[in-house]
Amino acid sequence: MIGMVYVGLLVLGVTYALVTGALGWFSDLGGDDIHVDVSGHFDAGHAHPVSGTTIATFVTGFGGGGVVAEYLLHWPPLGSLLTATGSGLVLAAAAYLVLELIFSQTQAGAEYSVSETVGREAEVVTPIPAGGTGEVAFLAHGQRELAPARTADGAAVPRGRFVVIDRVVGQTVYVRTKE
């Protein structure tokens, strides 16, 4: 009887992995308007120890370890239960550590402080009309960033001109022409 539970959990875990993988693939085909988050929640580039991914990995490892202990090794129920639990915990911990490593590496340096933009050179990519708002592009941590921009003195600045960021108010940068 317990062997069927192991088989069921193994099948459930593998099915979950296939379905979430397929949904992720289909969401990539759909572009930016489709978001599928059934495989786990990630916040600010860090995996949560208890997420859909680690739970599914535990279930799959538990079922797989139980199947091996029950049907291949012919261990008694307590031995197969301990093996199933151990394999589930080891695989879930490994999944968490791999995800944490991946997300910490991909998020490294992607964020910057607003104060870091002050004094930075930027290029006007959308003309700034007199008294109005345009857009500038600048580099922050090796990435090209865009921000709405106004001039500090209210003057117009054409596209392609280089400016210096004087201050930041909310999301808007205030710039002056580069001398």
C-alpha positions in Angstrom: 0.0 0.0 0.0 2.7 2.5 0.9 4.5 1.7 -2.3 1.6 3.1 -4.3 1.7 6.3 -2.3 5.4 6.6 -3.3 4.5 6.0 -7.0 1.7 8.4 -6.9 3.9 11.2 -5.4 6.6 10.5 -7.9 4.1 10.7 -10.8 2.6 13.9 -9.3 6.0 15.6 -9.0 7.0 14.7 -12.5 3.6 15.8 -13.9 3.9 19.1 -12.0 7.4 19.7 -13.5 6.2 18.9 -17.0 3.1 21.1 -16.7 4.9 24.1 -15.2 7.7 23.7 -17.8 5.2 23.7 -20.6 3.3 26.7 -19.2 6.6 28.6 -18.9 7.4 27.8 -22.5 3.9 28.8 -23.7 4.1 32.1 -21.7 7.4 32.9 -23.4 5.7 32.4 -26.8 2.9 34.8 -25.7 5.2 37.8 -25.1 5.2 40.1 -22.1 1.4 40.1 -21.6 1.2 36.6 -20.3 2.6 35.8 -16.9 2.5 32.3 -15.4 3.7 31.8 -11.9 2.8 28.3 -10.8 6.3 27.0 -10.2 7.2 29.2 -7.2 7.4 32.7 -6.0 10.6 34.7 -6.2 11.0 38.1 -4.7 13.9 40.6 -5.3 16.0 37.9 -6.8 15.9 35.4 -3.9 14.3 32.0 -3.8 12.1 31.4 -0.8 12.9 28.1 1.0 9.3 27.1 0.9 8.2 27.7 -2.7 6.3 25.8 -5.3 9.6 24.7 -6.8 11.1 23.3 -3.6 7.8 21.7 -2.5 7.5 20.0 -5.9 11.1 18.9 -5.7 10.5 17.4 -2.2 7.4 15.6 -3.4 9.3 14.1 -6.4 12.3 13.2 -4.3 10.1 11.7 -1.6 8.3 9.6 -4.1 11.4 8.6 -6.0 13.3 7.6 -2.8 10.3 5.7 -1.6 10.0 3.8 -4.8 13.7 2.9 -4.8 13.6 1.7 -1.1 10.3 -0.1 -1.5 10.6 -1.8 -4.9 14.3 -2.0 -5.6 15.8 -2.5 -2.1 12.8 -4.2 -0.6 13.3 -2.3 2.7 10.6 -2.4 5.5 8.1 0.5 5.7 10.1 2.4 8.3 13.3 2.2 6.2 11.5 3.2 3.0 9.8 6.1 4.8 13.2 7.4 6.2 14.8 7.0 2.7 11.9 8.8 1.0 12.0 11.7 3.6 15.8 12.0 3.3 15.8 12.0 -0.5 13.0 14.5 -0.6 14.8 16.9 1.8 18.2 16.5 0.1 16.7 17.2 -3.4 14.6 20.1 -2.1 17.6 21.7 -0.4 19.7 21.2 -3.5 16.9 22.9 -5.6 16.8 25.8 -3.2 20.6 26.3 -3.2 20.8 26.1 -7.0 18.0 28.6 -7.4 19.5 30.9 -4.8 22.8 30.8 -6.6 21.3 31.4 -10.0 19.2 34.4 -8.8 21.9 35.9 -6.7 24.2 35.9 -9.8 21.7 37.2 -12.3 20.5 40.0 -10.0 24.0 41.1 -9.0 24.5 44.7 -9.9 21.2 45.2 -11.6 20.0 47.6 -9.0 21.3 51.1 -8.5 20.7 53.9 -6.0 19.0 57.1 -7.3 21.9 59.1 -5.6 24.3 57.3 -8.0 22.8 59.1 -11.0 23.5 62.6 -9.8 26.5 63.9 -11.7 26.3 61.2 -14.3 26.3 62.0 -18.0 23.2 61.2 -20.0 22.1 61.4 -23.6 18.7 63.0 -24.5 16.8 60.3 -26.4 13.5 62.0 -26.5 13.7 65.8 -26.9 13.0 67.8 -23.8 10.6 70.7 -24.7 10.8 74.0 -22.9 9.1 73.5 -19.5 8.2 69.9 -20.5 9.4 66.4 -20.1 11.6 64.3 -22.4 13.7 61.2 -21.8 17.4 60.5 -21.2 19.5 57.4 -21.3 22.5 56.7 -19.1 24.6 53.8 -17.9 24.2 52.4 -14.4 26.2 49.3 -13.4 26.9 48.6 -17.0 23.3 48.7 -18.1 21.6 51.3 -20.2 18.8 52.9 -18.1 16.1 55.3 -19.3 14.4 58.0 -17.2 12.0 60.8 -17.8 13.9 64.1 -17.8 13.3 67.8 -17.4 15.8 70.6 -17.5 16.7 72.4 -14.3 16.2 75.8 -16.0 13.2 74.9 -18.1 15.0 75.3 -21.4 14.5 72.9 -24.4 17.1 70.3 -25.2 17.2 68.5 -28.6 17.6 64.8 -29.1 21.2 63.6 -29.1 22.6 66.3 -26.8 24.6 65.2 -23.8 23.5 66.4 -20.4 24.5 66.0 -16.8 22.0 64.8 -14.2 21.7 67.5 -11.4 19.1 66.0 -9.2 16.3 63.3 -9.0 12.7 64.0 -7.9 10.7 60.8 -7.8 11.4 59.0 -11.1 12.2 62.3 -13.0 15.8 63.4 -13.4 16.6 67.1 -13.7 19.4 67.8 -16.1 21.6 70.6 -17.3 23.4 70.8 -20.7 27.0 69.5 -20.6 29.6 72.2 -20.9 
